[in-house]
Amino acid sequence: MSAESNFSNAKFLTVAEVAEVMRVSKMTVYRLVHSGEMPAVRFGRSYRVPEAAVEQYLKGAVVDGHTGTA
């Protein structure tokens, strides 16, 4: 089993917890999950997002404010 598919040590967050960490609405988190931009596991009618996925998403979403002009 690869490290990516082994969730035994993963900490999962609810959509509400992810929204709070990212300071966005729950609907924004649902959009990210449904679009595939943020991986999630579905348990019944609710979703759980691996904490590492949130960290990875935020690292990839960093915007460089440098415009390259002097």
PDB file with one MODEL, atoms N, CA, C and O in Angstrom:
MODEL        1
ATOM      1  N   MET A   1       0.855  -1.191   0.000  1.00  0.00           N
ATOM      2  CA  MET A   1       0.000   0.000   0.000  1.00  0.00           C
ATOM      3  C   MET A   1       0.889   1.239   0.000  1.00  0.00           C
ATOM      4  O   MET A   1       1.822   1.332   0.798  1.00  0.00           O
ATOM      5  N   SER A   2       0.614   2.174  -0.872  1.00  0.00           N
ATOM      6  CA  SER A   2       1.427   3.383  -0.957  1.00  0.00           C
ATOM      7  C   SER A   2       1.124   4.316   0.215  1.00  0.00           C
ATOM      8  O   SER A   2       0.100   4.190   0.887  1.00  0.00           O
ATOM      9  N   ALA A   3       2.033   5.241   0.437  1.00  0.00           N
ATOM     10  CA  ALA A   3       1.861   6.189   1.541  1.00  0.00           C
ATOM     11  C   ALA A   3       0.646   7.072   1.325  1.00  0.00           C
ATOM     12  O   ALA A   3       0.007   7.487   2.292  1.00  0.00           O
ATOM     13  N   GLU A   4       0.312   7.370   0.057  1.00  0.00           N
ATOM     14  CA  GLU A   4      -0.821   8.240  -0.214  1.00  0.00           C
ATOM     15  C   GLU A   4      -2.153   7.576   0.110  1.00  0.00           C
ATOM     16  O   GLU A   4      -3.101   8.251   0.512  1.00  0.00           O
ATOM     17  N   SER A   5      -2.232   6.263  -0.061  1.00  0.00           N
ATOM     18  CA  SER A   5      -3.502   5.589   0.176  1.00  0.00           C
ATOM     19  C   SER A   5      -3.625   5.038   1.590  1.00  0.00           C
ATOM     20  O   SER A   5      -4.659   4.465   1.931  1.00  0.00           O
ATOM     21  N   ASN A   6      -2.607   5.195   2.417  1.00  0.00           N
ATOM     22  CA  ASN A   6      -2.646   4.720   3.791  1.00  0.00           C
ATOM     23  C   ASN A   6      -3.044   5.879   4.698  1.00  0.00           C
ATOM     24  O   ASN A   6      -2.251   6.786   4.951  1.00  0.00           O
ATOM     25  N   PHE A   7      -4.282   5.837   5.183  1.00  0.00           N
ATOM     26  CA  PHE A   7      -4.801   6.925   6.005  1.00  0.00           C
ATOM     27  C   PHE A   7      -4.762   6.599   7.493  1.00  0.00           C
ATOM     28  O   PHE A   7      -5.401   7.290   8.286  1.00  0.00           O
ATOM     29  N   SER A   8      -4.019   5.552   7.894  1.00  0.00           N
ATOM     30  CA  SER A   8      -4.034   5.144   9.296  1.00  0.00           C
ATOM     31  C   SER A   8      -3.490   6.218  10.235  1.00  0.00           C
ATOM     32  O   SER A   8      -3.898   6.289  11.395  1.00  0.00           O
ATOM     33  N   ASN A   9      -2.579   7.048   9.749  1.00  0.00           N
ATOM     34  CA  ASN A   9      -2.004   8.103  10.591  1.00  0.00           C
ATOM     35  C   ASN A   9      -2.546   9.484  10.248  1.00  0.00           C
ATOM     36  O   ASN A   9      -2.110  10.483  10.821  1.00  0.00           O
ATOM     37  N   ALA A  10      -3.487   9.545   9.323  1.00  0.00           N
ATOM     38  CA  ALA A  10      -4.001  10.839   8.866  1.00  0.00           C
ATOM     39  C   ALA A  10      -5.005  11.403   9.861  1.00  0.00           C
ATOM     40  O   ALA A  10      -5.792  10.673  10.463  1.00  0.00           O
ATOM     41  N   LYS A  11      -4.956  12.715  10.016  1.00  0.00           N
ATOM     42  CA  LYS A  11      -5.960  13.413  10.815  1.00  0.00           C
ATOM     43  C   LYS A  11      -6.942  14.045   9.833  1.00  0.00           C
ATOM     44  O   LYS A  11      -6.539  14.736   8.898  1.00  0.00           O
ATOM     45  N   PHE A  12      -8.216  13.806  10.051  1.00  0.00           N
ATOM     46  CA  PHE A  12      -9.247  14.317   9.165  1.00  0.00           C
ATOM     47  C   PHE A  12      -9.964  15.495   9.791  1.00  0.00           C
ATOM     48  O   PHE A  12     -10.188  15.535  11.001  1.00  0.00           O
ATOM     49  N   LEU A  13     -10.323  16.456   8.949  1.00  0.00           N
ATOM     50  CA  LEU A  13     -11.059  17.631   9.388  1.00  0.00           C
ATOM     51  C   LEU A  13     -12.434  17.639   8.738  1.00  0.00           C
ATOM     52  O   LEU A  13     -12.600  17.162   7.615  1.00  0.00           O
ATOM     53  N   THR A  14     -13.403  18.173   9.435  1.00  0.00           N
ATOM     54  CA  THR A  14     -14.729  18.356   8.840  1.00  0.00           C
ATOM     55  C   THR A  14     -14.674  19.542   7.882  1.00  0.00           C
ATOM     56  O   THR A  14     -13.716  20.316   7.897  1.00  0.00           O
ATOM     57  N   VAL A  15     -15.687  19.680   7.064  1.00  0.00           N
ATOM     58  CA  VAL A  15     -15.768  20.808   6.142  1.00  0.00           C
ATOM     59  C   VAL A  15     -15.781  22.118   6.930  1.00  0.00           C
ATOM     60  O   VAL A  15     -15.142  23.090   6.527  1.00  0.00           O
ATOM     61  N   ALA A  16     -16.496  22.147   8.036  1.00  0.00           N
ATOM     62  CA  ALA A  16     -16.549  23.356   8.863  1.00  0.00           C
ATOM     63  C   ALA A  16     -15.168  23.705   9.423  1.00  0.00           C
ATOM     64  O   ALA A  16     -14.793  24.877   9.467  1.00  0.00           O
ATOM     65  N   GLU A  17     -14.416  22.696   9.848  1.00  0.00           N
ATOM     66  CA  GLU A  17     -13.072  22.943  10.376  1.00  0.00           C
ATOM     67  C   GLU A  17     -12.136  23.456   9.283  1.00  0.00           C
ATOM     68  O   GLU A  17     -11.331  24.357   9.521  1.00  0.00           O
ATOM     69  N   VAL A  18     -12.244  22.880   8.087  1.00  0.00           N
ATOM     70  CA  VAL A  18     -11.423  23.347   6.964  1.00  0.00           C
ATOM     71  C   VAL A  18     -11.770  24.794   6.641  1.00  0.00           C
ATOM     72  O   VAL A  18     -10.879  25.615   6.424  1.00  0.00           O
ATOM     73  N   ALA A  19     -13.060  25.109   6.609  1.00  0.00           N
ATOM     74  CA  ALA A  19     -13.500  26.474   6.326  1.00  0.00           C
ATOM     75  C   ALA A  19     -12.943  27.441   7.355  1.00  0.00           C
ATOM     76  O   ALA A  19     -12.544  28.552   7.007  1.00  0.00           O
ATOM     77  N   GLU A  20     -12.910  27.035   8.611  1.00  0.00           N
ATOM     78  CA  GLU A  20     -12.398  27.902   9.670  1.00  0.00           C
ATOM     79  C   GLU A  20     -10.892  28.127   9.514  1.00  0.00           C
ATOM     80  O   GLU A  20     -10.410  29.249   9.670  1.00  0.00           O
ATOM     81  N   VAL A  21     -10.155  27.060   9.207  1.00  0.00           N
ATOM     82  CA  VAL A  21      -8.705  27.172   9.029  1.00  0.00           C
ATOM     83  C   VAL A  21      -8.379  28.079   7.851  1.00  0.00           C
ATOM     84  O   VAL A  21      -7.472  28.908   7.928  1.00  0.00           O
ATOM     85  N   MET A  22      -9.125  27.916   6.758  1.00  0.00           N
ATOM     86  CA  MET A  22      -8.851  28.681   5.543  1.00  0.00           C
ATOM     87  C   MET A  22      -9.527  30.051   5.547  1.00  0.00           C
ATOM     88  O   MET A  22      -9.266  30.880   4.675  1.00  0.00           O
ATOM     89  N   ARG A  23     -10.393  30.283   6.529  1.00  0.00           N
ATOM     90  CA  ARG A  23     -11.162  31.533   6.630  1.00  0.00           C
ATOM     91  C   ARG A  23     -11.996  31.786   5.370  1.00  0.00           C
ATOM     92  O   ARG A  23     -11.999  32.877   4.800  1.00  0.00           O
ATOM     93  N   VAL A  24     -12.702  30.728   4.966  1.00  0.00           N
ATOM     94  CA  VAL A  24     -13.636  30.813   3.845  1.00  0.00           C
ATOM     95  C   VAL A  24     -14.953  30.180   4.295  1.00  0.00           C
ATOM     96  O   VAL A  24     -15.050  29.648   5.401  1.00  0.00           O
ATOM     97  N   SER A  25     -15.962  30.242   3.431  1.00  0.00           N
ATOM     98  CA  SER A  25     -17.245  29.626   3.786  1.00  0.00           C
ATOM     99  C   SER A  25     -17.194  28.119   3.560  1.00  0.00           C
ATOM    100  O   SER A  25     -16.335  27.611   2.840  1.00  0.00           O
ATOM    101  N   LYS A  26     -18.132  27.417   4.191  1.00  0.00           N
ATOM    102  CA  LYS A  26     -18.236  25.978   3.981  1.00  0.00           C
ATOM    103  C   LYS A  26     -18.540  25.676   2.519  1.00  0.00           C
ATOM    104  O   LYS A  26     -18.066  24.674   1.984  1.00  0.00           O
ATOM    105  N   MET A  27     -19.330  26.535   1.865  1.00  0.00           N
ATOM    106  CA  MET A  27     -19.661  26.329   0.458  1.00  0.00           C
ATOM    107  C   MET A  27     -18.406  26.355  -0.406  1.00  0.00           C
ATOM    108  O   MET A  27     -18.305  25.596  -1.370  1.00  0.00           O
ATOM    109  N   THR A  28     -17.451  27.214  -0.073  1.00  0.00           N
ATOM    110  CA  THR A  28     -16.195  27.266  -0.816  1.00  0.00           C
ATOM    111  C   THR A  28     -15.446  25.952  -0.683  1.00  0.00           C
ATOM    112  O   THR A  28     -14.891  25.452  -1.661  1.00  0.00           O
ATOM    113  N   VAL A  29     -15.423  25.391   0.511  1.00  0.00           N
ATOM    114  CA  VAL A  29     -14.764  24.105   0.727  1.00  0.00           C
ATOM    115  C   VAL A  29     -15.469  23.016  -0.071  1.00  0.00           C
ATOM    116  O   VAL A  29     -14.811  22.194  -0.708  1.00  0.00           O
ATOM    117  N   TYR A  30     -16.811  22.999  -0.043  1.00  0.00           N
ATOM    118  CA  TYR A  30     -17.550  22.013  -0.832  1.00  0.00           C
ATOM    119  C   TYR A  30     -17.228  22.144  -2.314  1.00  0.00           C
ATOM    120  O   TYR A  30     -17.096  21.135  -3.006  1.00  0.00           O
ATOM    121  N   ARG A  31     -17.100  23.374  -2.813  1.00  0.00           N
ATOM    122  CA  ARG A  31     -16.751  23.583  -4.230  1.00  0.00           C
ATOM    123  C   ARG A  31     -15.371  23.016  -4.537  1.00  0.00           C
ATOM    124  O   ARG A  31     -15.177  22.382  -5.574  1.00  0.00           O
ATOM    125  N   LEU A  32     -14.412  23.240  -3.643  1.00  0.00           N
ATOM    126  CA  LEU A  32     -13.067  22.704  -3.840  1.00  0.00           C
ATOM    127  C   LEU A  32     -13.076  21.179  -3.855  1.00  0.00           C
ATOM    128  O   LEU A  32     -12.380  20.559  -4.658  1.00  0.00           O
ATOM    129  N   VAL A  33     -13.857  20.580  -2.975  1.00  0.00           N
ATOM    130  CA  VAL A  33     -13.952  19.124  -2.912  1.00  0.00           C
ATOM    131  C   VAL A  33     -14.608  18.581  -4.179  1.00  0.00           C
ATOM    132  O   VAL A  33     -14.090  17.649  -4.793  1.00  0.00           O
ATOM    133  N   HIS A  34     -15.739  19.155  -4.570  1.00  0.00           N
ATOM    134  CA  HIS A  34     -16.470  18.662  -5.738  1.00  0.00           C
ATOM    135  C   HIS A  34     -15.706  18.867  -7.041  1.00  0.00           C
ATOM    136  O   HIS A  34     -15.854  18.078  -7.974  1.00  0.00           O
ATOM    137  N   SER A  35     -14.892  19.916  -7.117  1.00  0.00           N
ATOM    138  CA  SER A  35     -14.113  20.176  -8.332  1.00  0.00           C
ATOM    139  C   SER A  35     -12.858  19.304  -8.397  1.00  0.00           C
ATOM    140  O   SER A  35     -12.212  19.218  -9.441  1.00  0.00           O
ATOM    141  N   GLY A  36     -12.519  18.664  -7.287  1.00  0.00           N
ATOM    142  CA  GLY A  36     -11.332  17.821  -7.248  1.00  0.00           C
ATOM    143  C   GLY A  36     -10.070  18.566  -6.858  1.00  0.00           C
ATOM    144  O   GLY A  36      -8.990  17.976  -6.830  1.00  0.00           O
ATOM    145  N   GLU A  37     -10.184  19.852  -6.555  1.00  0.00           N
ATOM    146  CA  GLU A  37      -9.011  20.630  -6.159  1.00  0.00           C
ATOM    147  C   GLU A  37      -8.525  20.254  -4.764  1.00  0.00           C
ATOM    148  O   GLU A  37      -7.348  20.427  -4.446  1.00  0.00           O
ATOM    149  N   MET A  38      -9.429  19.741  -3.932  1.00  0.00           N
ATOM    150  CA  MET A  38      -9.069  19.322  -2.585  1.00  0.00           C
ATOM    151  C   MET A  38      -9.619  17.914  -2.365  1.00  0.00           C
ATOM    152  O   MET A  38     -10.829  17.698  -2.430  1.00  0.00           O
ATOM    153  N   PRO A  39      -8.726  16.957  -2.103  1.00  0.00           N
ATOM    154  CA  PRO A  39      -9.201  15.590  -1.884  1.00  0.00           C
ATOM    155  C   PRO A  39      -9.989  15.464  -0.588  1.00  0.00           C
ATOM    156  O   PRO A  39      -9.708  16.153   0.392  1.00  0.00           O
ATOM    157  N   ALA A  40     -10.965  14.586  -0.594  1.00  0.00           N
ATOM    158  CA  ALA A  40     -11.782  14.344   0.596  1.00  0.00           C
ATOM    159  C   ALA A  40     -12.305  12.923   0.558  1.00  0.00           C
ATOM    160  O   ALA A  40     -12.372  12.289  -0.496  1.00  0.00           O
ATOM    161  N   VAL A  41     -12.672  12.441   1.727  1.00  0.00           N
ATOM    162  CA  VAL A  41     -13.272  11.122   1.863  1.00  0.00           C
ATOM    163  C   VAL A  41     -14.710  11.322   2.298  1.00  0.00           C
ATOM    164  O   VAL A  41     -14.991  12.124   3.189  1.00  0.00           O
ATOM    165  N   ARG A  42     -15.613  10.600   1.676  1.00  0.00           N
ATOM    166  CA  ARG A  42     -17.021  10.752   2.019  1.00  0.00           C
ATOM    167  C   ARG A  42     -17.440   9.637   2.986  1.00  0.00           C
ATOM    168  O   ARG A  42     -17.220   8.454   2.725  1.00  0.00           O
ATOM    169  N   PHE A  43     -18.039  10.037   4.092  1.00  0.00           N
ATOM    170  CA  PHE A  43     -18.591   9.113   5.075  1.00  0.00           C
ATOM    171  C   PHE A  43     -20.079   9.380   5.143  1.00  0.00           C
ATOM    172  O   PHE A  43     -20.504  10.363   5.749  1.00  0.00           O
ATOM    173  N   GLY A  44     -20.868   8.530   4.535  1.00  0.00           N
ATOM    174  CA  GLY A  44     -22.309   8.770   4.496  1.00  0.00           C
ATOM    175  C   GLY A  44     -22.593  10.024   3.716  1.00  0.00           C
ATOM    176  O   GLY A  44     -22.265  10.113   2.533  1.00  0.00           O
ATOM    177  N   ARG A  45     -23.204  11.001   4.366  1.00  0.00           N
ATOM    178  CA  ARG A  45     -23.529  12.263   3.701  1.00  0.00           C
ATOM    179  C   ARG A  45     -22.531  13.370   4.005  1.00  0.00           C
ATOM    180  O   ARG A  45     -22.696  14.492   3.527  1.00  0.00           O
ATOM    181  N   SER A  46     -21.506  13.080   4.784  1.00  0.00           N
ATOM    182  CA  SER A  46     -20.542  14.120   5.146  1.00  0.00           C
ATOM    183  C   SER A  46     -19.167  13.821   4.554  1.00  0.00           C
ATOM    184  O   SER A  46     -18.861  12.684   4.196  1.00  0.00           O
ATOM    185  N   TYR A  47     -18.363  14.848   4.460  1.00  0.00           N
ATOM    186  CA  TYR A  47     -17.013  14.734   3.925  1.00  0.00           C
ATOM    187  C   TYR A  47     -15.999  14.992   5.024  1.00  0.00           C
ATOM    188  O   TYR A  47     -16.240  15.772   5.946  1.00  0.00           O
ATOM    189  N   ARG A  48     -14.862  14.324   4.908  1.00  0.00           N
ATOM    190  CA  ARG A  48     -13.726  14.569   5.786  1.00  0.00           C
ATOM    191  C   ARG A  48     -12.524  14.815   4.891  1.00  0.00           C
ATOM    192  O   ARG A  48     -12.285  14.088   3.926  1.00  0.00           O
ATOM    193  N   VAL A  49     -11.773  15.855   5.230  1.00  0.00           N
ATOM    194  CA  VAL A  49     -10.620  16.255   4.431  1.00  0.00           C
ATOM    195  C   VAL A  49      -9.355  15.970   5.228  1.00  0.00           C
ATOM    196  O   VAL A  49      -9.241  16.395   6.377  1.00  0.00           O
ATOM    197  N   PRO A  50      -8.397  15.252   4.631  1.00  0.00           N
ATOM    198  CA  PRO A  50      -7.133  15.028   5.352  1.00  0.00           C
ATOM    199  C   PRO A  50      -6.445  16.359   5.645  1.00  0.00           C
ATOM    200  O   PRO A  50      -6.358  17.227   4.776  1.00  0.00           O
ATOM    201  N   GLU A  51      -5.963  16.509   6.858  1.00  0.00           N
ATOM    202  CA  GLU A  51      -5.300  17.745   7.257  1.00  0.00           C
ATOM    203  C   GLU A  51      -4.127  18.066   6.334  1.00  0.00           C
ATOM    204  O   GLU A  51      -3.883  19.229   6.013  1.00  0.00           O
ATOM    205  N   ALA A  52      -3.405  17.030   5.911  1.00  0.00           N
ATOM    206  CA  ALA A  52      -2.259  17.234   5.014  1.00  0.00           C
ATOM    207  C   ALA A  52      -2.711  17.813   3.676  1.00  0.00           C
ATOM    208  O   ALA A  52      -1.970  18.575   3.055  1.00  0.00           O
ATOM    209  N   ALA A  53      -3.910  17.465   3.224  1.00  0.00           N
ATOM    210  CA  ALA A  53      -4.421  17.995   1.962  1.00  0.00           C
ATOM    211  C   ALA A  53      -4.693  19.490   2.075  1.00  0.00           C
ATOM    212  O   ALA A  53      -4.476  20.238   1.122  1.00  0.00           O
ATOM    213  N   VAL A  54      -5.167  19.923   3.234  1.00  0.00           N
ATOM    214  CA  VAL A  54      -5.412  21.353   3.455  1.00  0.00           C
ATOM    215  C   VAL A  54      -4.087  22.099   3.440  1.00  0.00           C
ATOM    216  O   VAL A  54      -3.971  23.149   2.808  1.00  0.00           O
ATOM    217  N   GLU A  55      -3.085  21.560   4.137  1.00  0.00           N
ATOM    218  CA  GLU A  55      -1.767  22.189   4.176  1.00  0.00           C
ATOM    219  C   GLU A  55      -1.168  22.272   2.774  1.00  0.00           C
ATOM    220  O   GLU A  55      -0.609  23.301   2.396  1.00  0.00           O
ATOM    221  N   GLN A  56      -1.284  21.200   2.013  1.00  0.00           N
ATOM    222  CA  GLN A  56      -0.751  21.165   0.651  1.00  0.00           C
ATOM    223  C   GLN A  56      -1.479  22.172  -0.241  1.00  0.00           C
ATOM    224  O   GLN A  56      -0.844  22.863  -1.038  1.00  0.00           O
ATOM    225  N   TYR A  57      -2.784  22.258  -0.116  1.00  0.00           N
ATOM    226  CA  TYR A  57      -3.555  23.208  -0.915  1.00  0.00           C
ATOM    227  C   TYR A  57      -3.125  24.640  -0.609  1.00  0.00           C
ATOM    228  O   TYR A  57      -2.938  25.444  -1.522  1.00  0.00           O
ATOM    229  N   LEU A  58      -2.970  24.955   0.666  1.00  0.00           N
ATOM    230  CA  LEU A  58      -2.588  26.308   1.057  1.00  0.00           C
ATOM    231  C   LEU A  58      -1.174  26.651   0.577  1.00  0.00           C
ATOM    232  O   LEU A  58      -0.918  27.784   0.169  1.00  0.00           O
ATOM    233  N   LYS A  59      -0.261  25.685   0.624  1.00  0.00           N
ATOM    234  CA  LYS A  59       1.092  25.931   0.133  1.00  0.00           C
ATOM    235  C   LYS A  59       1.077  26.213  -1.367  1.00  0.00           C
ATOM    236  O   LYS A  59       1.836  27.054  -1.850  1.00  0.00           O
ATOM    237  N   GLY A  60       0.222  25.516  -2.099  1.00  0.00           N
ATOM    238  CA  GLY A  60       0.127  25.709  -3.541  1.00  0.00           C
ATOM    239  C   GLY A  60      -0.626  26.958  -3.932  1.00  0.00           C
ATOM    240  O   GLY A  60      -0.537  27.402  -5.077  1.00  0.00           O
ATOM    241  N   ALA A  61      -1.371  27.537  -2.998  1.00  0.00           N
ATOM    242  CA  ALA A  61      -2.197  28.702  -3.291  1.00  0.00           C
ATOM    243  C   ALA A  61      -1.507  30.016  -2.939  1.00  0.00           C
ATOM    244  O   ALA A  61      -2.115  31.081  -3.047  1.00  0.00           O
ATOM    245  N   VAL A  62      -0.254  29.951  -2.521  1.00  0.00           N
ATOM    246  CA  VAL A  62       0.470  31.163  -2.148  1.00  0.00           C
ATOM    247  C   VAL A  62       0.670  32.022  -3.384  1.00  0.00           C
ATOM    248  O   VAL A  62       1.105  31.535  -4.428  1.00  0.00           O
ATOM    249  N   VAL A  63       0.351  33.297  -3.259  1.00  0.00           N
ATOM    250  CA  VAL A  63       0.477  34.243  -4.362  1.00  0.00           C
ATOM    251  C   VAL A  63       1.710  35.098  -4.143  1.00  0.00           C
ATOM    252  O   VAL A  63       1.908  35.665  -3.069  1.00  0.00           O
ATOM    253  N   ASP A  64       2.532  35.183  -5.171  1.00  0.00           N
ATOM    254  CA  ASP A  64       3.735  36.018  -5.095  1.00  0.00           C
ATOM    255  C   ASP A  64       3.335  37.426  -5.488  1.00  0.00           C
ATOM    256  O   ASP A  64       2.902  37.654  -6.617  1.00  0.00           O
ATOM    257  N   GLY A  65       3.475  38.368  -4.577  1.00  0.00           N
ATOM    258  CA  GLY A  65       3.072  39.745  -4.831  1.00  0.00           C
ATOM    259  C   GLY A  65       4.063  40.506  -5.692  1.00  0.00           C
ATOM    260  O   GLY A  65       3.790  41.646  -6.069  1.00  0.00           O
ATOM    261  N   HIS A  66       5.192  39.922  -6.012  1.00  0.00           N
ATOM    262  CA  HIS A  66       6.201  40.599  -6.819  1.00  0.00           C
ATOM    263  C   HIS A  66       5.768  40.645  -8.274  1.00  0.00           C
ATOM    264  O   HIS A  66       5.453  39.609  -8.859  1.00  0.00           O
ATOM    265  N   THR A  67       5.746  41.831  -8.865  1.00  0.00           N
ATOM    266  CA  THR A  67       5.270  42.003 -10.241  1.00  0.00           C
ATOM    267  C   THR A  67       6.398  41.912 -11.256  1.00  0.00           C
ATOM    268  O   THR A  67       6.136  41.788 -12.452  1.00  0.00           O
ATOM    269  N   GLY A  68       7.630  41.971 -10.810  1.00  0.00           N
ATOM    270  CA  GLY A  68       8.755  41.865 -11.727  1.00  0.00           C
ATOM    271  C   GLY A  68       9.163  43.199 -12.342  1.00  0.00           C
ATOM    272  O   GLY A  68      10.092  43.244 -13.148  1.00  0.00           O
ATOM    273  N   THR A  69       8.484  44.284 -11.976  1.00  0.00           N
ATOM    274  CA  THR A  69       8.863  45.593 -12.487  1.00  0.00           C
ATOM    275  C   THR A  69       9.630  46.363 -11.435  1.00  0.00           C
ATOM    276  O   THR A  69       9.426  46.173 -10.236  1.00  0.00           O
ATOM    277  N   ALA A  70      10.505  47.226 -11.887  1.00  0.00           N
ATOM    278  CA  ALA A  70      11.318  47.992 -10.948  1.00  0.00           C
ATOM    279  C   ALA A  70      10.723  49.318 -10.616  1.00  0.00           C
ATOM    280  O   ALA A  70      11.299  50.075  -9.835  1.00  0.00           O
TER     281      ALA A  70
ENDMDL
END
